[in-house]
Amino acid sequence: MDIGLKIKDLRLIKNLTQEELANRCELTKGYISQLENNLTSPSIETLKDLLNALGTTFSDFFNEDEQQIVFKNEEYIEKVNDNNKILWLVPTSQKNSMEPIIAELSVDAVTEKDLAHEGEEFGFVLNGKILLTIGKKSYEVNQGETFYFLANKPHFIKNIAKTSSKILWVSCPPNF
């Protein structure tokens, strides 16, 4: 069991920053970071405090028998910055093989440039029109169209529609 990853997943589900979780448990942000990256292990008392702050119990935390299959709207994790909104559709996807999100971009908005990495990316433009740039090439992708590429070159998207654009985007392995 990856205790650090499980704590991180619970923290993200609760929409807490590392610092907020640390403050609730009288710990440091650095300790939470080390814990989530499995660079340290918590004592039983510290784990108890963390689980309490995350709204769960020892038995629920260590129960690996049940895998969640269906995810409801209220479980999605939303991040809004500048003119972009990202909605993680599977809150625990960091531990899975793929990570589905919905990216919504305002008019003329551009995603952060994603550096080259191992893996593959797939997208379906739900509405609007985007310009997908991979390396030095750009591709116009319209509503109802899809894209698929190896993520071995820097890439980003720009909304080129006159309204917001929404994309169902799947990264394998998780990268968002």
C-alpha positions as CSV (number, residue, x, y, z in Angstrom):
1,M,0.0,0.0,0.0
2,D,1.2,3.5,-0.9
3,I,0.4,5.4,2.2
4,G,1.8,8.7,0.8
5,L,-0.3,8.5,-2.4
6,K,-3.4,7.6,-0.4
7,I,-2.9,10.6,1.9
8,K,-2.4,12.9,-1.2
9,D,-5.5,11.5,-2.9
10,L,-7.6,12.2,0.3
11,R,-6.1,15.7,0.6
12,L,-7.0,16.5,-3.0
13,I,-10.5,15.1,-2.6
14,K,-10.9,17.4,0.4
15,N,-9.5,20.3,-1.7
16,L,-6.8,21.0,0.8
17,T,-3.3,22.3,0.1
18,Q,-0.3,20.6,1.8
19,E,0.0,23.7,4.0
20,E,-3.7,23.6,5.0
21,L,-3.4,19.9,6.0
22,A,-0.2,20.6,7.8
23,N,-1.8,23.4,9.8
24,R,-4.7,21.3,10.8
25,C,-2.3,18.6,12.2
26,E,0.3,21.0,13.6
27,L,2.9,19.7,11.1
28,T,5.0,21.4,8.4
29,K,4.2,21.7,4.7
30,G,7.6,20.0,4.1
31,Y,6.7,17.1,6.3
32,I,3.4,16.6,4.3
33,S,5.3,16.8,1.0
34,Q,7.9,14.2,2.3
35,L,5.0,12.0,3.5
36,E,3.1,12.1,0.2
37,N,6.4,11.3,-1.7
38,N,7.1,8.4,0.7
39,L,10.3,9.9,1.9
40,T,9.1,9.6,5.6
41,S,6.6,7.5,7.5
42,P,4.2,8.9,10.0
43,S,3.9,7.6,13.6
44,I,0.6,6.1,14.6
45,E,-0.4,9.3,16.4
46,T,0.5,11.5,13.4
47,L,-1.4,9.2,11.0
48,K,-4.4,9.3,13.4
49,D,-4.3,13.1,13.3
50,L,-3.9,13.2,9.5
51,L,-6.8,10.7,9.0
52,N,-9.0,12.7,11.4
53,A,-8.2,15.9,9.5
54,L,-9.0,14.1,6.2
55,G,-12.3,12.8,7.5
56,T,-11.6,9.1,7.5
57,T,-10.7,6.3,9.8
58,F,-7.9,3.7,10.1
59,S,-10.3,0.9,8.9
60,D,-11.5,2.9,5.8
61,F,-8.0,4.1,5.0
62,F,-6.4,0.6,5.0
63,N,-9.4,-1.2,3.4
64,E,-8.3,-2.1,-0.1
65,D,-11.0,-4.6,-0.9
66,E,-13.4,-2.1,-2.6
67,Q,-12.4,-0.2,-5.6
68,Q,-14.6,2.8,-6.5
69,I,-16.2,2.4,-9.9
70,V,-18.6,5.3,-10.2
71,F,-17.7,8.9,-9.4
72,K,-20.3,11.6,-8.7
73,N,-20.1,15.3,-9.6
74,E,-19.4,16.3,-6.0
75,E,-16.3,14.1,-5.9
76,Y,-14.7,15.8,-8.9
77,I,-11.7,18.0,-8.1
78,E,-11.8,21.5,-9.8
79,K,-9.0,23.8,-10.3
80,V,-9.5,27.3,-11.8
81,N,-6.6,29.5,-12.8
82,D,-6.4,32.5,-15.1
83,N,-8.8,31.6,-18.0
84,N,-8.7,27.9,-17.6
85,K,-10.7,25.4,-15.6
86,I,-9.7,21.8,-15.1
87,L,-12.1,19.2,-13.7
88,W,-10.5,15.8,-12.6
89,L,-13.2,13.3,-13.3
90,V,-11.6,10.5,-11.3
91,P,-10.2,11.9,-8.1
92,T,-7.9,8.9,-7.5
93,S,-6.6,8.7,-11.0
94,Q,-3.0,9.6,-10.0
95,K,-2.6,5.9,-9.0
96,N,-4.2,4.6,-12.2
97,S,-2.9,4.1,-15.7
98,M,-4.8,7.0,-17.2
99,E,-6.1,10.3,-16.0
100,P,-9.3,11.8,-17.5
101,I,-10.1,15.5,-17.1
102,I,-12.3,18.1,-18.7
103,A,-10.4,21.2,-19.6
104,E,-12.4,24.4,-20.2
105,L,-10.7,27.4,-21.8
106,S,-12.0,30.9,-22.1
107,V,-11.7,32.9,-25.3
108,D,-8.0,33.1,-26.4
109,A,-6.9,31.1,-23.3
110,V,-3.8,28.9,-23.5
111,T,-2.9,26.0,-21.3
112,E,0.5,25.8,-19.7
113,K,3.1,24.3,-21.9
114,D,3.5,20.7,-21.0
115,L,7.1,19.5,-21.4
116,A,7.9,16.3,-23.3
117,H,7.3,13.2,-21.2
118,E,6.6,9.5,-21.6
119,G,3.1,8.6,-22.4
120,E,0.1,9.2,-24.7
121,E,-2.6,11.8,-24.7
122,F,-6.1,11.7,-26.2
123,G,-8.7,14.5,-26.4
124,F,-12.2,15.0,-27.7
125,V,-13.4,18.5,-28.3
126,L,-16.8,18.7,-26.6
127,N,-17.5,22.2,-27.8
128,G,-15.6,25.1,-29.4
129,K,-12.4,25.0,-31.5
130,I,-8.8,24.6,-30.3
131,L,-5.3,24.9,-31.7
132,L,-3.2,21.9,-30.6
133,T,0.5,22.6,-30.7
134,I,2.9,19.6,-30.5
135,G,6.6,20.6,-30.9
136,K,6.7,23.0,-33.8
137,K,3.4,21.8,-35.5
138,S,-0.1,23.1,-34.8
139,Y,-3.4,21.4,-35.6
140,E,-6.9,22.9,-35.6
141,V,-9.3,20.6,-33.8
142,N,-13.1,21.4,-34.1
143,Q,-16.0,20.4,-32.0
144,G,-16.7,16.7,-32.3
145,E,-13.2,15.9,-33.4
146,T,-10.5,14.0,-31.5
147,F,-6.7,14.1,-31.2
148,Y,-4.2,11.5,-30.1
149,F,-0.4,11.8,-29.8
150,L,2.7,10.6,-28.1
151,A,3.7,13.1,-25.5
152,N,7.4,13.1,-26.3
153,K,7.4,16.7,-27.5
154,P,6.3,19.9,-25.6
155,H,2.6,20.5,-26.2
156,F,-0.2,22.9,-25.3
157,I,-3.6,24.0,-26.5
158,K,-5.2,27.4,-27.3
159,N,-8.8,28.2,-27.5
160,I,-9.4,29.7,-31.0
161,A,-13.2,29.8,-30.8
162,K,-15.3,32.9,-30.2
163,T,-16.7,31.2,-27.1
164,S,-15.2,29.0,-24.4
165,S,-14.0,25.5,-25.5
166,K,-14.4,22.3,-23.6
167,I,-12.2,19.2,-24.1
168,L,-12.3,15.8,-22.6
169,W,-8.6,15.0,-22.2
170,V,-7.1,11.7,-21.1
171,S,-3.4,11.4,-20.2
172,C,-1.7,8.0,-19.9
173,P,0.1,7.8,-17.5
174,P,-1.4,10.5,-15.3
175,N,0.3,13.9,-15.8
176,F,-2.1,16.7,-14.9
